[in-house]
Amino acid sequence: MRDLFNNITVARAIAPVSVSDNTAQVSQIIDRQGYDSLTFAIAAGSLADADATFAVLVEHGDAANLTDAAAAPDGDLLGTEALAGFTFADDNATRKIGYRGAKRYVRLTITPAANASAALFGAVALLGHAQLAPTSNP
């Protein structure tokens, strides 16, 4: 029997937020210790502005506070940041981007551009391939 439930941990990355300007939304720093995979799941709600775009960036590093943060190279990503991004036309859409690099700490940033109206979105981090299973709930 296949069991995803006992082999993943779900962590808040970007709490659901309404953004009405171009302020970048930076996720919590995700600690990958004990997990061999990480996927960010992004959910957009209503995106009111008729020309807004939302760019995605994945950064990684070895420092717990990510003072050494650097953009994760394309080879460390599953999918692309461009495909994980979205526009005003993507109301209620979902996106995902995976990280397979060797750094312990990772974060996601979603940066709006040309956004002057309420844009609703959030993101969670799915930590998988737990080295010790079953994982706890919550």
DALINBEL-V556406 format. One record per residue. N is the residue number from 1. PSI is psi in degrees with one decimal (NA if undefined). Layout:
<<N/PSI> <N/PSI>>
This chain:
<<1/133.7> <2/139.1> <3/103.3> <4/-38.0> <5/-47.5> <6/4.1> <7/10.5> <8/160.9> <9/135.8> <10/127.6> <11/145.6> <12/131.3> <13/-67.1> <14/114.3> <15/148.3> <16/131.7> <17/151.5> <18/119.1> <19/126.4> <20/22.9> <21/-157.8> <22/25.7> <23/126.1> <24/138.3> <25/113.8> <26/130.8> <27/169.1> <28/155.7> <29/125.1> <30/123.4> <31/116.6> <32/2.0> <33/128.3> <34/-0.3> <35/142.1> <36/-4.4> <37/156.0> <38/129.7> <39/132.6> <40/129.8> <41/124.8> <42/133.7> <43/124.3> <44/142.1> <45/-134.6> <46/131.4> <47/94.7> <48/-33.9> <49/135.0> <50/0.7> <51/13.7> <52/147.3> <53/157.7> <54/106.3> <55/145.1> <56/138.3> <57/134.6> <58/126.8> <59/153.4> <60/164.8> <61/178.6> <62/-16.5> <63/136.3> <64/-30.2> <65/6.4> <66/34.4> <67/-17.4> <68/20.0> <69/137.5> <70/151.4> <71/131.7> <72/130.8> <73/154.3> <74/-35.4> <75/-17.7> <76/-0.2> <77/147.7> <78/118.7> <79/-173.9> <80/156.7> <81/-34.8> <82/-42.9> <83/-25.5> <84/-20.3> <85/171.1> <86/170.2> <87/177.1> <88/-24.3> <89/-2.0> <90/38.1> <91/135.2> <92/25.8> <93/161.9> <94/152.5> <95/164.2> <96/153.1> <97/134.4> <98/156.3> <99/129.0> <100/18.0> <101/-177.4> <102/-4.0> <103/149.8> <104/-36.1> <105/136.6> <106/146.7> <107/161.0> <108/139.6> <109/133.1> <110/120.8> <111/114.0> <112/153.5> <113/142.6> <114/34.4> <115/116.8> <116/4.4> <117/169.3> <118/125.3> <119/122.8> <120/126.9> <121/168.3> <122/173.7> <123/148.0> <124/155.3> <125/127.5> <126/109.4> <127/124.2> <128/178.9> <129/54.2> <130/136.5> <131/-24.5> <132/116.4> <133/152.9> <134/154.3> <135/158.8> <136/158.8> <137/114.7> <138/NA>>
